[in-house]
């Protein structure tokens, strides 16, 4: 799939004459169809403990490696344990995930 659902930019008018602007119409139609906003992105894992700051909302897929802890933070100071060391972890824009490991895992961001 190469088409993604992008929010129309600021100067795009909502209405053209008596009809909804095409860009806005397609945005809402794609939103209802569940068209994703962006491509799945691999995350380059750095040294442990690795902290990843999400550029957008979505979820992180964390697989493989030897992971001892996965934690969440919204303020960058207080981290909360997910209670799991692999799987799917829901995040919002600017949320942080801290992964502690001895063998690096594979991380993937799936924007939603």
C-alpha positions in Angstrom: 0.0 0.0 0.0 1.5 3.4 -0.9 -1.5 5.7 -0.1 -1.7 7.2 3.4 -4.3 9.3 5.0 -2.9 12.8 5.4 -4.6 15.7 7.1 -5.1 18.6 4.7 -2.8 21.5 5.3 -4.0 24.8 7.0 -4.9 26.9 3.9 -7.1 24.1 2.5 -10.7 25.4 2.5 -13.3 23.1 4.0 -15.9 24.0 1.4 -15.6 24.8 -2.3 -18.8 26.5 -3.4 -21.6 24.2 -2.0 -19.5 21.1 -1.6 -16.9 19.7 0.8 -13.4 20.3 -0.6 -12.0 17.1 -2.2 -8.9 16.9 0.1 -11.1 17.1 3.2 -13.7 14.6 1.8 -10.9 12.1 1.1 -9.3 12.6 4.5 -12.6 11.8 6.3 -13.5 8.9 4.0 -10.0 7.4 4.5 -10.3 8.0 8.3 -13.5 6.0 8.4 -12.0 3.3 6.2 -9.0 3.0 8.6 -6.3 4.0 6.0 -3.1 4.4 8.0 -1.4 7.9 8.4 2.1 6.7 7.6 4.4 3.8 6.7 5.7 1.4 9.4 9.1 2.6 10.6 12.0 0.5 11.9 13.6 1.9 15.1 17.4 1.8 15.4 18.1 0.5 18.9 20.9 2.2 20.8 22.9 1.2 23.9 21.0 -0.2 26.8 19.0 1.2 28.5 17.6 2.6 25.2 15.0 5.4 25.4 12.8 6.0 22.4 10.7 9.1 22.0 7.7 8.6 19.7 7.3 11.1 16.9 3.6 10.3 16.5 0.9 8.2 18.1 0.8 4.5 17.3 2.4 1.4 18.8 5.8 -0.1 19.1 6.4 -3.7 18.2 9.2 -5.1 20.3 10.5 -8.6 19.4 13.6 -10.7 19.9 16.8 -9.9 21.9 17.2 -10.5 25.6 15.1 -7.8 27.2 14.8 -7.4 31.0 12.5 -4.4 31.2 10.2 -2.2 29.1 9.0 1.0 30.7 6.8 3.9 29.7 7.1 7.7 30.5 5.1 10.7 29.6 7.3 13.2 31.4 10.8 11.7 30.8 11.4 11.5 34.5 9.0 8.9 35.9 9.0 5.5 34.2 6.3 2.8 34.7 6.9 -0.9 33.9 4.7 -2.4 31.2 5.1 -5.8 33.0 6.1 -7.4 29.7 9.3 -7.6 27.8 8.0 -8.2 24.3 4.9 -7.5 22.3 2.9 -4.4 21.3 3.1 -1.2 23.3 0.7 1.7 22.7 2.1 5.2 22.7 1.2 8.8 21.9 3.3 11.5 20.3 6.3 12.4 22.6 5.8 9.4 24.9 8.9 7.6 25.8 9.7 3.9 26.0 12.8 2.7 27.9 14.1 -0.7 27.0 16.8 -2.4 29.1 18.5 -5.4 27.4 21.6 -7.5 27.1 21.0 -8.5 23.5 19.3 -5.8 21.3 15.7 -6.4 20.3 14.0 -5.4 17.1 11.7 -2.3 17.5 9.2 -1.1 14.9 6.9 2.0 15.1 3.5 1.5 13.6 1.7 4.9 13.3 -2.0 5.0 13.9 
